[in-house]
Amino acid sequence: MSRSTAERSFPQLLGDGSVVAAADRFGALARARRRRLLGGLAVAVLCLLAAGWILTASPWGTVRRVQVTGVDRIDPAQVQALATEELGRPLLLVRTGAVETRVRTLRLVADVSVEQVWPGTLRIVVRERQPVAALPSGSGFRLVDRDGVEVVTVGSAPSSVPVVQVDLVTAGAAAVRSALDSLGVLPPALRAQLREVGAASGDGVWFRLDDGDTVVWGDASQVDLKVAALDALRRQAVRERAAMRKKGNIQLSKRPVTFDVSAPRAPSVQR
């Protein structure tokens, strides 16, 4: 289309060059938007690079020290030594699972968790094994946890834990746990009469009473039935002993007996 034709067709647009001016303004605005967008992207990239450096390469974001908490019997340096491989590593890239696995190899560690703490700290939180039973051993006692792991050896049993007769070699840790669980569910009146507690297996718990009689308890189940059966057997034993004394069988009446309530619906007495 020639200019003369365009002028005849759109005189109001081309007469003063306003369309050209508008196009120039729109172009300038577009270029300004592109500059702002590119500037914003550049700032974002710089921020990301800075954040990446802070988190992975700066002293703030790399492991500079190993902190150990929750230890009493364990030497903290022993735990720290198992995490030295992580020193200088970015906190975000610390192999927490590998550190936990190494720390769990320590005998007195019951559980452990590893935390990344900014700035620059790897925190190892340890839960130590706690003694829950005293097992006679020679002239002293081995204080063990519920897994049968020896925590410490002492000359005399502390009052805070029960003395349990268990051979860990033959009976295993299940015997320790079962004895403790059985003690935990006994009525206080019966527990107060115990002289000894032991277990030959996980379901082989036994008690020695103050009067010398023995109770074959089994495991920690069916407590109410076992208590009722034991009470009935002991009452019967009292009557029988009284009859023996009446007949002059004094020594026989003093002989200890064994009450077996491990199967409480079919209890028995062994003399």
C-alpha positions as CSV (number, residue, x, y, z in Angstrom):
1,M,0.0,0.0,0.0
2,S,1.5,3.4,-1.0
3,R,1.7,6.2,1.5
4,S,-1.0,8.2,-0.3
5,T,-3.3,5.2,-0.2
6,A,-2.6,4.7,3.6
7,E,-3.2,8.4,4.2
8,R,-6.5,8.2,2.4
9,S,-7.5,5.0,4.4
10,F,-6.2,6.0,7.9
11,P,-5.7,9.7,7.9
12,Q,-6.2,9.9,11.6
13,L,-3.4,7.5,12.4
14,L,-0.6,8.6,10.0
15,G,-1.3,12.2,9.8
16,D,0.9,13.1,12.8
17,G,3.1,9.9,13.2
18,S,1.4,8.9,16.5
19,V,1.5,5.1,15.6
20,V,5.3,5.2,15.2
21,A,5.7,7.0,18.5
22,A,3.5,4.4,20.3
23,A,5.5,1.6,18.8
24,D,8.7,3.2,20.1
25,R,7.2,3.5,23.6
26,F,6.1,-0.1,23.6
27,G,9.5,-1.2,22.5
28,A,11.2,0.8,25.2
29,L,8.8,-0.7,27.8
30,A,9.6,-4.2,26.6
31,R,13.3,-3.6,26.7
32,A,13.0,-2.3,30.2
33,R,11.0,-5.4,31.3
34,R,13.7,-7.6,29.8
35,R,16.4,-5.7,31.6
36,R,14.5,-6.0,35.0
37,L,13.9,-9.7,34.4
38,L,17.5,-10.4,33.5
39,G,18.7,-8.4,36.5
40,G,16.3,-10.3,38.8
41,L,17.6,-13.6,37.4
42,A,21.2,-12.5,37.9
43,V,20.5,-11.6,41.6
44,A,18.7,-14.9,42.1
45,V,21.6,-16.8,40.7
46,L,24.1,-14.9,42.8
47,C,21.9,-15.6,45.9
48,L,21.8,-19.3,45.1
49,L,25.5,-19.4,44.6
50,A,26.1,-17.6,47.9
51,A,23.7,-19.9,49.7
52,G,25.4,-22.9,48.2
53,W,28.8,-21.7,49.3
54,I,27.5,-21.0,52.8
55,L,25.9,-24.4,53.2
56,T,28.7,-26.5,51.6
57,A,32.0,-24.7,51.7
58,S,31.9,-22.0,54.4
59,P,33.0,-22.6,58.0
60,W,29.4,-22.1,58.9
61,G,28.2,-25.0,56.8
62,T,31.0,-27.5,57.2
63,V,31.6,-29.8,60.2
64,R,34.2,-28.1,62.4
65,R,33.5,-29.9,65.7
66,V,31.8,-33.1,67.0
67,Q,29.6,-32.7,70.2
68,V,28.7,-35.7,72.3
69,T,25.8,-35.7,74.8
70,G,24.1,-38.3,77.0
71,V,27.3,-40.1,78.1
72,D,28.3,-41.0,81.6
73,R,30.2,-44.2,81.6
74,I,31.4,-43.8,78.0
75,D,34.4,-41.6,77.3
76,P,33.2,-38.8,74.9
77,A,36.5,-38.9,73.1
78,Q,35.8,-42.5,72.2
79,V,32.6,-41.5,70.5
80,Q,34.1,-38.4,68.8
81,A,36.8,-40.6,67.3
82,L,34.2,-42.5,65.4
83,A,33.0,-39.4,63.6
84,T,36.4,-37.8,62.7
85,E,35.8,-38.8,59.1
86,E,33.1,-36.2,58.9
87,L,35.2,-33.3,59.9
88,G,35.4,-30.8,57.0
89,R,32.4,-32.3,55.3
90,P,29.4,-30.1,54.5
91,L,26.8,-30.6,57.2
92,L,24.2,-31.3,54.5
93,L,26.3,-34.2,53.2
94,V,27.2,-35.8,56.6
95,R,26.7,-39.6,56.5
96,T,24.6,-39.7,59.7
97,G,23.6,-43.3,59.3
98,A,27.2,-44.4,59.0
99,V,28.2,-42.5,62.1
100,E,25.3,-44.0,64.1
101,T,26.3,-47.5,62.9
102,R,29.8,-47.0,64.1
103,V,28.8,-45.6,67.5
104,R,26.4,-48.5,68.1
105,T,29.4,-50.9,68.1
106,L,30.3,-49.5,71.5
107,R,29.2,-52.0,74.1
108,L,27.5,-49.5,76.4
109,V,25.5,-47.7,73.7
110,A,21.9,-48.6,73.8
111,D,20.8,-46.1,71.1
112,V,22.2,-43.1,69.2
113,S,21.1,-40.4,66.9
114,V,23.2,-37.9,64.9
115,E,22.1,-34.3,64.3
116,Q,23.4,-31.6,62.1
117,V,23.5,-28.3,64.1
118,W,24.5,-25.1,62.4
119,P,26.9,-23.5,62.6
120,G,29.5,-26.2,61.9
121,T,28.5,-28.8,64.6
122,L,27.8,-32.5,64.4
123,R,25.9,-33.5,67.5
124,I,25.9,-37.2,68.6
125,V,23.2,-38.0,71.1
126,V,23.9,-41.2,73.0
127,R,21.6,-43.2,75.2
128,E,23.7,-45.4,77.4
129,R,22.7,-48.9,78.7
130,Q,21.4,-48.8,82.2
131,P,21.7,-51.6,84.7
132,V,18.4,-53.2,85.7
133,A,19.5,-56.4,87.4
134,A,22.4,-57.7,89.5
135,L,23.7,-61.1,88.5
136,P,25.9,-62.9,91.1
137,S,29.3,-63.5,89.7
138,G,32.1,-64.9,91.9
139,S,32.6,-62.7,94.8
140,G,30.7,-59.8,93.2
141,F,27.9,-58.9,90.9
142,R,27.5,-58.1,87.2
143,L,25.1,-55.2,86.6
144,V,23.4,-55.9,83.3
145,D,20.7,-54.2,81.2
146,R,17.6,-55.8,79.8
147,D,19.6,-57.2,76.9
148,G,21.9,-59.0,79.3
149,V,24.8,-56.7,78.4
150,E,27.2,-56.1,81.3
151,V,27.3,-52.4,82.3
152,V,29.7,-52.7,85.3
153,T,31.0,-55.2,87.9
154,V,30.6,-54.3,91.5
155,G,31.5,-55.9,94.9
156,S,28.0,-55.6,96.3
157,A,24.6,-55.3,94.7
158,P,23.0,-51.8,94.8
159,S,19.5,-51.5,96.3
160,S,18.3,-49.9,93.2
161,V,18.3,-53.1,91.1
162,P,17.1,-56.6,92.0
163,V,19.5,-59.6,92.4
164,V,18.5,-62.2,89.7
165,Q,20.0,-65.7,89.5
166,V,20.6,-66.2,85.8
167,D,23.3,-67.9,83.9
168,L,23.5,-65.8,80.7
169,V,25.5,-68.5,78.9
170,T,22.8,-71.1,79.2
171,A,19.6,-69.1,79.8
172,G,20.3,-65.9,77.7
173,A,19.0,-62.4,78.0
174,A,15.4,-63.6,77.6
175,A,15.6,-65.1,81.1
176,V,16.7,-61.7,82.6
177,R,13.8,-59.9,80.9
178,S,11.3,-62.5,81.9
179,A,12.4,-62.4,85.6
180,L,12.2,-58.6,85.6
181,D,8.8,-58.6,84.0
182,S,7.5,-61.2,86.4
183,L,8.8,-59.1,89.4
184,G,7.1,-56.1,87.9
185,V,3.6,-57.7,87.9
186,L,3.8,-59.4,91.3
187,P,1.4,-58.1,94.0
188,P,3.5,-56.1,96.6
189,A,2.5,-58.4,99.4
190,L,4.0,-61.4,97.5
191,R,7.0,-59.6,96.3
192,A,7.8,-58.6,99.9
193,Q,8.1,-62.3,100.8
194,L,10.8,-63.1,98.1
195,R,14.3,-64.1,99.2
196,E,15.6,-64.9,95.7
197,V,14.6,-64.6,92.1
198,G,16.0,-66.5,89.2
199,A,15.2,-67.9,85.8
200,A,16.5,-70.8,83.8
201,S,14.9,-69.6,80.6
202,G,12.4,-67.0,79.2
203,D,9.5,-69.1,80.7
204,G,11.5,-70.6,83.6
205,V,11.2,-67.9,86.2
206,W,11.3,-69.1,89.9
207,F,11.1,-67.4,93.3
208,R,12.5,-68.5,96.7
209,L,10.3,-67.4,99.5
210,D,11.3,-66.2,103.0
211,D,10.1,-69.5,104.5
212,G,12.4,-71.5,102.2
213,D,9.7,-72.7,99.8
214,T,10.2,-72.3,96.0
215,V,7.7,-71.1,93.5
216,V,8.0,-72.2,89.8
217,W,6.4,-69.1,88.2
218,G,7.0,-69.6,84.5
219,D,6.7,-66.2,82.8
220,A,4.9,-62.9,83.4
221,S,1.5,-64.0,82.0
222,Q,-1.7,-65.0,83.8
223,V,-0.7,-63.2,86.9
224,D,-4.1,-63.3,88.7
225,L,-4.5,-67.0,88.1
226,K,-1.0,-67.8,89.3
227,V,-1.4,-65.7,92.5
228,A,-4.7,-67.4,93.3
229,A,-3.3,-70.8,92.6
230,L,-0.2,-70.1,94.7
231,D,-2.4,-68.8,97.6
232,A,-4.5,-72.0,97.5
233,L,-1.4,-74.3,97.5
234,R,0.2,-72.4,100.3
235,R,-2.9,-72.6,102.5
236,Q,-3.0,-76.3,101.8
237,A,0.6,-76.7,102.7
238,V,0.0,-74.9,106.0
239,R,-2.7,-77.4,106.9
240,E,-0.6,-80.4,106.0
241,R,2.4,-79.1,108.0
242,A,0.2,-78.5,111.0
243,A,-1.0,-82.1,110.7
244,M,2.6,-83.4,110.5
245,R,3.6,-81.5,113.6
246,K,0.5,-82.9,115.4
247,K,1.8,-86.4,114.5
248,G,5.2,-85.6,115.7
249,N,6.9,-85.3,112.3
250,I,8.5,-82.0,113.1
251,Q,11.5,-82.3,110.7
252,L,9.2,-83.4,107.9
253,S,7.0,-80.4,108.5
254,K,10.0,-78.1,108.1
255,R,11.0,-79.5,104.7
256,P,10.8,-76.9,102.0
257,V,8.3,-77.6,99.1
258,T,8.0,-76.4,95.6
259,F,4.8,-74.8,94.3
260,D,4.5,-75.0,90.5
261,V,2.0,-72.5,89.2
262,S,3.6,-72.1,85.7
263,A,0.4,-73.7,84.4
264,P,-2.1,-72.0,86.9
265,R,-5.1,-74.1,85.9
266,A,-3.2,-77.3,86.8
267,P,-0.9,-76.3,89.7
268,S,1.1,-78.8,91.6
269,V,3.2,-79.3,94.7
270,Q,6.6,-81.1,94.8
271,R,7.9,-82.3,98.2
